[in-house]
Amino acid sequence: MSATNLIAGIIFGGIGFVAFIYGKKQASWKPLAIGIALMAYPYFVSNTIALYAIGGLLTLSLFFFHD
């Protein structure tokens, strides 16, 4: 676990937490599911480039799959 992986986990986990809370309050399953994915995936991905790529794609998906 490097410092860049830790920072990416904190950043994307925070974005995921906000998306999760937003989806829960709005009763919308899309941001809720993307938020859960953003919070969970850093535990399973150890490659730094893949970590940032997946996080960026999931974060962008929040804007494209809104209700």
C-alpha positions as CSV (number, residue, x, y, z in Angstrom):
1,M,0.0,0.0,0.0
2,S,1.6,3.2,-1.2
3,A,0.7,6.8,-0.3
4,T,-0.8,7.4,-3.7
5,N,-3.1,4.4,-3.3
6,L,-4.1,5.6,0.2
7,I,-4.9,9.1,-1.1
8,A,-6.9,7.7,-4.0
9,G,-8.9,5.5,-1.6
10,I,-9.7,8.5,0.6
11,I,-10.7,10.7,-2.4
12,F,-12.8,8.2,-4.2
13,G,-14.2,6.8,-1.0
14,G,-15.3,10.3,0.0
15,I,-16.9,10.9,-3.3
16,G,-18.6,7.5,-3.0
17,F,-19.9,8.3,0.5
18,V,-21.4,11.6,-0.7
19,A,-23.0,9.8,-3.7
20,F,-24.4,7.1,-1.4
21,I,-26.0,9.6,0.9
22,Y,-27.4,11.6,-2.0
23,G,-28.9,8.4,-3.5
24,K,-30.3,7.4,-0.2
25,K,-32.0,10.7,0.4
26,Q,-33.3,11.0,-3.1
27,A,-34.4,7.3,-3.2
28,S,-32.4,6.9,-6.4
29,W,-30.6,3.6,-6.9
30,K,-28.1,4.8,-9.5
31,P,-26.1,7.1,-7.3
32,L,-26.5,4.8,-4.4
33,A,-25.0,1.8,-6.3
34,I,-22.2,3.9,-7.8
35,G,-21.4,5.3,-4.4
36,I,-21.2,1.8,-2.9
37,A,-18.9,0.8,-5.8
38,L,-16.7,3.9,-5.3
39,M,-16.3,3.1,-1.6
40,A,-15.6,-0.6,-2.1
41,Y,-13.3,-0.9,-5.1
42,P,-10.1,0.5,-3.5
43,Y,-10.0,-2.5,-1.2
44,F,-9.7,-4.8,-4.2
45,V,-7.5,-2.9,-6.7
46,S,-3.8,-2.5,-5.8
47,N,-2.5,-1.1,-9.1
48,T,-2.2,2.7,-8.9
49,I,-3.1,3.4,-12.5
50,A,-6.1,1.1,-12.4
51,L,-7.2,2.6,-9.1
52,Y,-7.3,6.2,-10.6
53,A,-8.8,5.0,-13.9
54,I,-11.6,3.0,-12.3
55,G,-12.3,5.9,-9.8
56,G,-12.4,8.4,-12.6
57,L,-14.8,6.3,-14.7
58,L,-17.1,5.7,-11.8
59,T,-17.0,9.4,-10.8
60,L,-17.8,10.4,-14.4
61,S,-20.6,7.8,-14.5
62,L,-22.3,9.8,-11.6
63,F,-22.7,12.7,-14.1
64,F,-23.9,10.6,-17.0
65,F,-26.3,8.3,-15.1
66,H,-28.1,10.9,-13.0
67,D,-31.9,10.9,-12.9
